[in-house]
Amino acid sequence: MAELRAKNGHEEPWHVDYFGVGNENWGCGGNMNPEYYANEYRRYQMFVRDYKSGSPIQKICGGANVDDYEWTEKVLETCFRRAPEELHGFMDGLSLHYYVHPEGWEIKGSSTDFDEEVWYKTLKKALYMEELIEKHGEIMDKYDPEKRIGMIVDEWGDWFTCEPGTNPGFLYQQNTMRDALVAGVTLNIFNKHSDRVKMANLAQIVNVLQAVILTEGEKMVKTPTYHVFNMYKYHQDADLVESSIETETIGSGGEWRVPNLTESASVDQDGRIHITLTNLSATEDYDIEAQIEGDEVRSVSATILSGEMHDMNTFEEPECVQQQKFEEIQLSGSTLLFRIPRCSVLHIEARR
């Protein structure tokens, strides 16, 4: 295989950081029982070796689909039965897959043609991610109380019916402010559970499902989801800060009701505080009084992504939805006063 690699143009070994041992083995990856897969994982991971590369390969065990807690329990129970004394390098991550289908797996629903009820239904299902992380995390804590094994949410995002006229196998869908809010609330959840969630991978990057970029020939547009990722990048490699927010329940009907706001906060290596907020309401703005504990805040800056719930970027109008400076924040000592618009994602940077 090394000779074949060199013949195909890469003489030096590939540098592999992460190695997923199987994928969706409960379904399309083999239709396995959890105990069977766990034993296959134990055997296979023995041969995923570092070969003195200077950087150990992180081994990712194939985890559950949505709320299949039995899979998580049985896989870990089997893997940890007679587990090696030195667990480092035996298992570095356990995956989790969850997609938001507002109308269910079979129908899924349109990416652009939806009403207010479906707006809240989609956001309610996106918020379900927190329950999944907490419940799968409780099982992981039994076997890994020190949280050395990361939860790897390596498939997540909105999954709608593909755009009319496109190849169904390519899973091409448009991207609106609804997707931006799903990204915002989900990334806030991941950030607040960063003690266990070590990696999360949106499916996918270009043209497929909740993509950050759409292309057509030489044309390219950045989706609303792209801008949310750009706004949230400051949380990466930063330290989580304890935060909370007072909310009210909003929505359509009895079942599909959600909190009006979500948040998370972190502090970067330069001491700057980053706060990300989402307003899930399709119709209402809210007054916010944010108190930052500790030293007085010297300055604050912010960017916002906002619009109507159906707003999107197209090849004809590629900048309909984009980040804007948000200059409506009043600063008084360590208190921030502002009004967050409906259907928006906000990033605030505070400097002491």
Sequence and secondary structure as in RCSB ss.txt:
>XXXX:A:sequence
MAELRAKNGHEEPWHVDYFGVGNENWGCGGNMNPEYYANEYRRYQMFVRDYKSGSPIQKICGGANVDDYEWTEKV
LETCFRRAPEELHGFMDGLSLHYYVHPEGWEIKGSSTDFDEEVWYKTLKKALYMEELIEKHGEIMDKYDPEKRIG
MIVDEWGDWFTCEPGTNPGFLYQQNTMRDALVAGVTLNIFNKHSDRVKMANLAQIVNVLQAVILTEGEKMVKTPT
YHVFNMYKYHQDADLVESSIETETIGSGGEWRVPNLTESASVDQDGRIHITLTNLSATEDYDIEAQIEGDEVRSV
SATILSGEMHDMNTFEEPECVQQQKFEEIQLSGSTLLFRIPRCSVLHIEARR
>XXXX:A:secstr
 HHHHHHTT  S    SEEEE S TTTTTT   HHHHHHHHHHHHTT   TT SS  EEEEEEEETT HHHHHHH
HHHHHTT  S  TTT SEEEEEEEE TT TTT   SS   HHHHHHHHHHHHHHHHHHHHHHHHHHHH TT  SE
EEEEEEEE     TTS GGGT    BHHHHHHHHHHHHHHHHTTTTEEEEEES SBSSSS SEEEETTEEEE HH
HHHHHHHGGGTTSEEE       EEEETTTEEEESEEEEEEE TTS EEEEEEE  SS  EEEEEE  SS   EE
EEEEEE  TT B  SSSTTSS  EE    EEETTEEEEEE SSEEEEEEEE 
